[in-house]
Amino acid sequence: MSSTDTDIAILGGGCAGLSIAVRLAAAGRNIRIIEPRKTYTDDRAWSFWRTRPDPFEDCVRASWTKWDVTGPGGLVQRGSDTLRYQSVAAGAFYDKALSLIADKKAATLSLGTTAGSISKVAQGWQIDTSDGGFRANHVIDARTAQTKPTYGQFFLGREIQTERPVFDPDRVHLMAFRKARSSGVDFVYTLPYARDRALVEVTSFAPTNPGHDVFAAWLDFEIDILNPGQVTVLRQEEGALPMQTGFAVPHQGGVVNMGLGGGAARPSTGYAFARIQAQADQVAQALLAGQPPRPQLDRAFTTFMDRVFLQVIQTMPDRGPALFEGLFRKATPDRLERFLSGSVHPVDRLSVMTSLPTLPFLRAAMTRS
Ligand SMILES: Cc1cc2nc3c(=O)[nH]c(=O)nc-3n(C[C@H](O)[C@H](O)[C@H](O)COP(=O)(O)OP(=O)(O)OC[C@H]3O[C@@H](n4cnc5c(N)ncnc54)[C@H](O)[C@@H]3O)c2cc1C
């Protein structure tokens, strides 16, 4: 480590920071994680179609083989014999990451500490924090992204316990489209854990966040129409995720950006958990091999498809519900789900392309964003 205090500084101990930390700690690398939180809570559920292994598989709280979308043309029911839609509980994820890090002498987690400026010095990097400065050979910046996206996924969700059994625990309702309250595409997402327990989330794909009050009133309404009887709110989650190709916070050359600020959210969906795991594998592999990490999550053609898709829903939001419904209705089983999970397999991409209406996509493809 020569004159530096630590080998690898990880700024931000959220999903991405802890994901890279457990991999580097397992390899015995000297790391220091800087995180402002003093304690972790079960603050979110990360759901995704699992297409690859990661170190947090035992944090999966529930798994489904069937999922639905309801659009203007009615209900589409899909499922898979091989793919699972899984939900990782953040509380279990944080517990596991923290215990793996605590087991390693060379790994330090500085809670209650905020990272400030980073500057290149003769040997490595100087990092200023609320607890003083320190030096590191490498810096991974996985702090909350401050850059505002031009388009995003905004949502408010509540995990509720209901008096009456109003949910089907076998089927995730991915999208039940509604008349838009935002200036984009609005839908309800329901993750059923039991007949009387689910995460119900109201979501907008839109250029701007409709705001907490609009979401809260809408969510009250959606829960009410379930006729649930007495409702207990167990947990609430709220988010704003970038849906923008090329989204990343600007960074100094040599600093590795990870997580949402490192472009981990899939531009066409906002989903990020599985991509953060892929990014963590790539960054860890490079650092352990002594190479500069250059994580690459998408190939050029996937980025092009995402850009065209976003262009269509941004310019024709009223067509969004029919487009999503059409995709889930027409795409070959598993291929759409794999594509949405980040597959770059040409057959998966082809299946998605042939399920989209030609004209608006051709127009969007010819428009420069
Ligand atoms: C409520 C919610 C639900 C989501 N659900 C899903 C889902 O179902 N599926 C999916 O794929 N994706 C989901 N996402 C998107 C994405 O997976 C998460 O946002 C994920 O947590 C992003 O990881 P991250 O490390 O980039 O950010 P975070 O996990 O938010 O971590 C950023 C960290 O940086 C820390 N930080 C901030 N400022 C500083 C500073 N100055 N110094 C040091 N540290 C700092 C923060 O305290 C935080 O711990 C969800 C997001 C939210 C908010």
Ligand as a Chemical Component Dictionary entry (heavy atoms), coordinates in Angstrom:
data_LIG
# 
_chem_comp.id                   LIG 
_chem_comp.type                 NON-POLYMER 
_chem_comp.pdbx_formal_charge   0 
_chem_comp.three_letter_code    LIG 
# 
loop_
_chem_comp_atom.comp_id 
_chem_comp_atom.atom_id 
_chem_comp_atom.alt_atom_id 
_chem_comp_atom.type_symbol 
_chem_comp_atom.charge 
_chem_comp_atom.model_Cartn_x 
_chem_comp_atom.model_Cartn_y 
_chem_comp_atom.model_Cartn_z 
_chem_comp_atom.pdbx_ordinal 
LIG C1  C1  C 0 -37.192 2.224  -3.020  1  
LIG C2  C2  C 0 -36.436 1.639  -4.189  2  
LIG C3  C3  C 0 -36.829 0.419  -4.728  3  
LIG C4  C4  C 0 -36.116 -0.124 -5.806  4  
LIG N1  N1  N 0 -36.522 -1.319 -6.326  5  
LIG C5  C5  C 0 -35.810 -1.883 -7.324  6  
LIG C6  C6  C 0 -36.193 -3.141 -7.835  7  
LIG O1  O1  O 0 -37.208 -3.720 -7.433  8  
LIG N2  N2  N 0 -35.418 -3.719 -8.798  9  
LIG C7  C7  C 0 -34.293 -3.105 -9.270  10 
LIG O2  O2  O 0 -33.604 -3.678 -10.117 11 
LIG N3  N3  N 0 -33.945 -1.879 -8.840  12 
LIG C8  C8  C 0 -34.676 -1.254 -7.886  13 
LIG N4  N4  N 0 -34.303 -0.017 -7.415  14 
LIG C9  C9  C 0 -33.208 0.680  -8.125  15 
LIG C10 C10 C 0 -31.796 0.352  -7.614  16 
LIG O3  O3  O 0 -31.580 -1.043 -7.606  17 
LIG C11 C11 C 0 -31.547 0.921  -6.230  18 
LIG O4  O4  O 0 -31.742 2.316  -6.249  19 
LIG C12 C12 C 0 -30.149 0.611  -5.700  20 
LIG O5  O5  O 0 -30.162 0.814  -4.330  21 
LIG C13 C13 C 0 -29.104 1.513  -6.346  22 
LIG O6  O6  O 0 -27.865 1.244  -5.782  23 
LIG P1  P1  P 0 -26.777 2.370  -5.560  24 
LIG O7  O7  O 0 -25.671 1.757  -4.811  25 
LIG O8  O8  O 0 -26.518 3.094  -6.824  26 
LIG O9  O9  O 0 -27.525 3.450  -4.627  27 
LIG P2  P2  P 0 -27.856 3.305  -3.085  28 
LIG O10 O10 O 0 -28.184 1.911  -2.747  29 
LIG O11 O11 O 0 -28.895 4.347  -2.835  30 
LIG O12 O12 O 0 -26.502 3.689  -2.363  31 
LIG C14 C14 C 0 -25.930 4.979  -2.418  32 
LIG C15 C15 C 0 -25.214 5.161  -1.096  33 
LIG O13 O13 O 0 -24.436 6.360  -1.126  34 
LIG C16 C16 C 0 -24.483 6.890  0.191   35 
LIG N5  N5  N 0 -24.060 8.289  0.127   36 
LIG C17 C17 C 0 -24.762 9.386  -0.237  37 
LIG N6  N6  N 0 -23.992 10.493 -0.128  38 
LIG C18 C18 C 0 -22.779 10.089 0.307   39 
LIG C19 C19 C 0 -21.567 10.766 0.616   40 
LIG N7  N7  N 0 -21.426 12.083 0.459   41 
LIG N8  N8  N 0 -20.520 10.026 1.073   42 
LIG C20 C20 C 0 -20.615 8.674  1.180   43 
LIG N9  N9  N 0 -21.738 7.993  0.910   44 
LIG C21 C21 C 0 -22.808 8.684  0.460   45 
LIG C22 C22 C 0 -25.938 6.689  0.613   46 
LIG O14 O14 O 0 -26.117 6.795  1.999   47 
LIG C23 C23 C 0 -26.188 5.278  0.089   48 
LIG O15 O15 O 0 -25.901 4.293  1.031   49 
LIG C24 C24 C 0 -34.997 0.562  -6.356  50 
LIG C25 C25 C 0 -34.657 1.804  -5.814  51 
LIG C26 C26 C 0 -35.355 2.336  -4.751  52 
LIG C27 C27 C 0 -34.950 3.695  -4.220  53 
# 
loop_
_chem_comp_bond.comp_id 
_chem_comp_bond.atom_id_1 
_chem_comp_bond.atom_id_2 
_chem_comp_bond.value_order 
_chem_comp_bond.pdbx_ordinal 
LIG C1  C2  SING 1  
LIG C2  C3  SING 2  
LIG C2  C26 DOUB 3  
LIG C3  C4  DOUB 4  
LIG C4  N1  SING 5  
LIG C4  C24 SING 6  
LIG N1  C5  DOUB 7  
LIG C5  C6  SING 8  
LIG C5  C8  SING 9  
LIG C6  O1  DOUB 10 
LIG C6  N2  SING 11 
LIG N2  C7  SING 12 
LIG C7  O2  DOUB 13 
LIG C7  N3  SING 14 
LIG N3  C8  DOUB 15 
LIG C8  N4  SING 16 
LIG N4  C9  SING 17 
LIG N4  C24 SING 18 
LIG C9  C10 SING 19 
LIG C10 O3  SING 20 
LIG C10 C11 SING 21 
LIG C11 O4  SING 22 
LIG C11 C12 SING 23 
LIG C12 O5  SING 24 
LIG C12 C13 SING 25 
LIG C13 O6  SING 26 
LIG O6  P1  SING 27 
LIG P1  O7  DOUB 28 
LIG P1  O8  SING 29 
LIG P1  O9  SING 30 
LIG O9  P2  SING 31 
LIG P2  O10 DOUB 32 
LIG P2  O11 SING 33 
LIG P2  O12 SING 34 
LIG O12 C14 SING 35 
LIG C14 C15 SING 36 
LIG C15 O13 SING 37 
LIG C15 C23 SING 38 
LIG O13 C16 SING 39 
LIG C16 N5  SING 40 
LIG C16 C22 SING 41 
LIG N5  C17 SING 42 
LIG N5  C21 SING 43 
LIG C17 N6  DOUB 44 
LIG N6  C18 SING 45 
LIG C18 C19 SING 46 
LIG C18 C21 DOUB 47 
LIG C19 N7  SING 48 
LIG C19 N8  DOUB 49 
LIG N8  C20 SING 50 
LIG C20 N9  DOUB 51 
LIG N9  C21 SING 52 
LIG C22 O14 SING 53 
LIG C22 C23 SING 54 
LIG C23 O15 SING 55 
LIG C24 C25 DOUB 56 
LIG C25 C26 SING 57 
LIG C26 C27 SING 58 
# 
